[in-house]
Amino acid sequence: MAVRAVRGAVQLERDEAGHMDEQVGALLTEMLERNDLAADDLISIWFTATPDLHSDFPAAAARKLGIVDVPLICAQELDIEGAMPRVVRVLAHIESDRPRADIAHVYLGAAAALRKDIAQ
């Protein structure tokens, strides 16, 4: 079993805790489904949020999905002028037999513009 990384991102419409939970939860669910993963396949998850998001920790959405025994960490994304606002990014380390080229990275909605090269 190899260690792989899965990327993802979503742009929020507004900075509200419930909306963040909904959108980050949808992102994580899609990342798991597209890669045929279960919570037991997760090693750790890094979340970043742009500096304009203050309502909640993105990792809280993972806990609400039942991802309770996986190490999670949140950090603030760099504050770069002209960057897309209200974005939560995810980097999940997983155990998988899939080749690296077959990992499905998930960029939902407007966030697909962030990585057109790998967004599916």
Summary of the structure (lengths in Angstrom):
residues: 120
radius of gyration: 13.5
end to end distance: 23.9
largest distance: 40.6
contacts: 362
relative contact order: 0.32
helix: 31%
strand: 32%
